[in-house]
Amino acid sequence: MHKRDIIKIEPVGQDKASLVINGYTVPLKAVTVFSNTESEIDLDLVREEIKTMNAFLKATSKRKKDEMTLQETLQQDLREAIKNREDEKRDALKVVISELQRQASKILADDVVLRVLKKLEKSELELLEVMGDKEAMYVGTPFLKVLRTYIPQLATDAEIMEWIKENVDFSKFKNKMQAVGIVIKHFGATADGDRVKAIVQGMIMHS
């Protein structure tokens, strides 16, 4: 082989790639074979192509994960935790996924998964309260810490009120409490419905 030979890396899957030399495809792992021969292949060029492809595969993997549902993310993270021997995360995610499998449907919307996560969080806190472990309730057990990485942080009352002031015109509603639906739709899982209702009621009373 000559240094002028065409060397290119092409993706063949989510986490795999092939080395293409003059149109001939070989597994990427075969590069080590070439490096041990007396051929004149430009190894620096090969290494640069591999580096570029690794960056591409990493970016592609991240984009795909961003597009996953919460249920799919949990399943993927469990596989990664097992692979990386992250025992606490693995054990926590096994509990979560086991609970998800108890649901009526196999494919779950994000809001259903969030309800399950919050239910597990509540159960864990209640158990700690019964045990009188206030420190664990405050700091969080390994199980709680894993759960909370998937539970959106709730918006504060001040944040909800500020958004309502800037975005809701109560005069446009025949029944001003109809604004509750708009607020809940905006904040989604980051705001408790009952809390939003109480805030809206308070703002109407003082308007």
C-alpha positions as CSV (number, residue, x, y, z in Angstrom):
1,M,0.0,0.0,0.0
2,H,1.1,3.6,-0.6
3,K,0.5,6.7,1.4
4,R,-1.6,8.0,-1.4
5,D,-4.1,5.1,-1.0
6,I,-7.6,6.4,-0.2
7,I,-8.3,5.8,3.5
8,K,-11.7,6.5,4.9
9,I,-13.7,5.5,8.0
10,E,-17.4,4.8,7.4
11,P,-20.1,4.2,10.1
12,V,-21.9,0.8,9.9
13,G,-23.9,1.1,13.0
14,Q,-24.6,3.1,16.2
15,D,-21.3,2.1,17.8
16,K,-19.4,0.4,15.0
17,A,-17.3,1.6,12.0
18,S,-15.3,0.1,9.1
19,L,-12.0,1.1,7.5
20,V,-12.3,1.7,3.8
21,I,-9.1,1.6,1.7
22,N,-9.5,2.1,-2.0
23,G,-13.1,1.0,-1.8
24,Y,-12.3,-2.2,0.1
25,T,-14.0,-2.4,3.4
26,V,-12.4,-4.1,6.4
27,P,-13.3,-4.1,10.1
28,L,-11.9,-1.2,12.1
29,K,-10.1,-3.6,14.4
30,A,-8.0,-4.8,11.4
31,V,-6.1,-1.5,11.5
32,T,-3.9,-3.1,14.2
33,V,-3.0,-5.8,11.7
34,F,-1.9,-3.3,9.1
35,S,0.2,-1.4,11.7
36,N,2.2,-4.6,12.3
37,T,3.1,-5.1,8.6
38,E,5.8,-3.5,6.6
39,S,3.3,-1.8,4.3
40,E,3.6,1.9,3.6
41,I,0.1,2.8,4.9
42,D,-0.1,6.2,6.4
43,L,-0.9,5.3,10.0
44,D,-1.0,8.9,11.1
45,L,-3.8,9.4,8.6
46,V,-5.6,6.3,9.8
47,R,-5.4,7.4,13.4
48,E,-6.8,10.9,12.5
49,E,-9.7,9.2,10.6
50,I,-10.4,7.0,13.7
51,K,-10.3,10.0,16.0
52,T,-12.8,11.8,13.7
53,M,-15.1,8.9,13.5
54,N,-15.0,8.3,17.3
55,A,-16.1,11.9,17.8
56,F,-18.9,11.4,15.2
57,L,-20.1,8.2,16.8
58,K,-20.1,9.9,20.2
59,A,-22.1,12.8,19.0
60,T,-24.6,10.5,17.2
61,S,-25.1,8.4,20.3
62,K,-25.8,11.6,22.3
63,R,-28.4,12.8,19.8
64,K,-30.1,9.5,19.9
65,K,-30.2,9.5,23.7
66,D,-31.8,13.0,23.6
67,E,-34.5,11.6,21.5
68,M,-35.3,8.7,23.8
69,T,-38.3,8.5,26.0
70,L,-37.7,8.4,29.8
71,Q,-38.5,4.7,29.8
72,E,-35.9,4.0,27.1
73,T,-33.4,6.2,28.9
74,L,-33.8,4.3,32.1
75,Q,-33.3,1.0,30.3
76,Q,-30.2,2.3,28.5
77,D,-28.7,3.7,31.7
78,L,-29.3,0.3,33.4
79,R,-27.3,-1.4,30.7
80,E,-24.5,1.1,31.0
81,A,-24.5,0.8,34.8
82,I,-24.1,-2.9,34.6
83,K,-21.4,-2.6,32.0
84,N,-19.5,0.0,34.1
85,R,-20.1,-1.9,37.3
86,E,-21.9,1.0,39.0
87,D,-23.6,-1.1,41.6
88,E,-25.7,1.5,43.4
89,K,-27.1,2.9,40.2
90,R,-27.6,-0.6,38.8
91,D,-29.6,-1.7,41.9
92,A,-31.7,1.4,41.9
93,L,-32.6,1.2,38.2
94,K,-33.5,-2.4,38.6
95,V,-36.1,-1.5,41.2
96,V,-37.4,1.3,39.0
97,I,-37.7,-0.9,35.9
98,S,-39.3,-3.7,37.9
99,E,-42.0,-1.2,39.0
100,L,-42.5,0.0,35.4
101,Q,-43.1,-3.6,34.3
102,R,-46.0,-3.8,36.7
103,Q,-47.8,-1.1,34.7
104,A,-50.7,-2.1,32.4
105,S,-48.8,-1.0,29.2
106,K,-45.4,-2.1,28.1
107,I,-44.7,1.2,26.5
108,L,-45.1,4.1,28.9
109,A,-45.4,7.9,28.4
110,D,-42.9,10.1,30.3
111,D,-45.6,11.4,32.6
112,V,-46.5,7.8,33.7
113,V,-42.8,7.0,34.3
114,L,-42.5,10.2,36.3
115,R,-45.4,9.2,38.5
116,V,-43.7,5.9,39.2
117,L,-40.5,7.6,40.1
118,K,-42.2,10.0,42.4
119,K,-44.1,7.2,44.0
120,L,-40.9,5.3,44.7
121,E,-39.3,8.5,46.1
122,K,-42.3,9.0,48.4
123,S,-42.1,5.4,49.6
124,E,-38.4,5.7,50.4
125,L,-38.9,9.0,52.3
126,E,-41.7,7.4,54.3
127,L,-39.6,4.4,55.2
128,L,-36.7,6.7,56.3
129,E,-39.2,8.7,58.4
130,V,-40.4,5.6,60.2
131,M,-36.8,4.6,60.8
132,G,-36.1,8.0,62.2
133,D,-33.2,8.5,59.9
134,K,-33.5,12.3,59.4
135,E,-30.0,12.6,58.0
136,A,-30.7,10.2,55.2
137,M,-34.0,12.1,54.5
138,Y,-32.0,15.3,54.2
139,V,-28.9,14.1,52.4
140,G,-30.6,11.3,50.4
141,T,-29.8,7.6,50.2
142,P,-28.0,6.2,47.1
143,F,-31.4,5.1,45.9
144,L,-33.0,8.5,46.3
145,K,-30.0,10.2,44.6
146,V,-30.4,7.9,41.6
147,L,-34.2,8.5,41.4
148,R,-33.8,12.3,41.6
149,T,-31.5,12.4,38.6
150,Y,-34.6,11.5,36.6
151,I,-37.2,13.6,38.4
152,P,-37.4,17.3,37.3
153,Q,-36.8,19.8,40.0
154,L,-40.1,21.5,40.9
155,A,-40.5,25.1,40.1
156,T,-40.8,27.4,43.2
157,D,-43.9,29.4,44.0
158,A,-42.0,32.5,43.1
159,E,-41.1,31.2,39.7
160,I,-44.7,30.1,39.0
161,M,-46.1,33.5,40.1
162,E,-43.5,35.4,38.0
163,W,-44.4,33.4,34.9
164,I,-48.1,33.9,35.4
165,K,-47.6,37.7,35.8
166,E,-45.7,37.8,32.5
167,N,-47.8,35.5,30.4
168,V,-51.3,35.2,31.7
169,D,-54.0,37.9,31.2
170,F,-56.9,36.9,33.5
171,S,-59.2,39.4,31.8
172,K,-59.4,37.1,28.8
173,F,-61.0,34.3,30.7
174,K,-64.7,34.1,31.5
175,N,-63.7,32.0,34.5
176,K,-60.3,33.1,35.7
177,M,-59.5,29.7,37.1
178,Q,-59.3,28.4,33.6
179,A,-55.8,29.9,33.6
180,V,-54.7,26.9,35.7
181,G,-54.7,24.7,32.7
182,I,-52.4,27.0,30.8
183,V,-49.9,27.2,33.7
184,I,-49.8,23.5,34.2
185,K,-49.3,22.9,30.5
186,H,-46.3,25.2,30.6
187,F,-44.6,23.8,33.7
188,G,-45.5,20.2,33.1
189,A,-43.9,17.8,35.5
190,T,-42.0,20.6,37.2
191,A,-45.2,22.0,39.0
192,D,-47.7,20.2,41.2
193,G,-51.3,20.8,39.9
194,D,-52.8,21.4,43.3
195,R,-50.0,23.9,44.1
196,V,-50.6,25.8,40.8
197,K,-54.3,25.9,41.6
198,A,-53.7,27.4,45.0
199,I,-51.3,30.0,43.5
200,V,-53.8,31.0,40.8
201,Q,-56.6,31.3,43.4
202,G,-54.4,33.5,45.6
203,M,-53.4,35.8,42.7
204,I,-57.1,36.2,41.6
205,M,-58.2,37.1,45.1
206,H,-55.5,39.8,45.4
207,S,-55.9,41.1,41.9
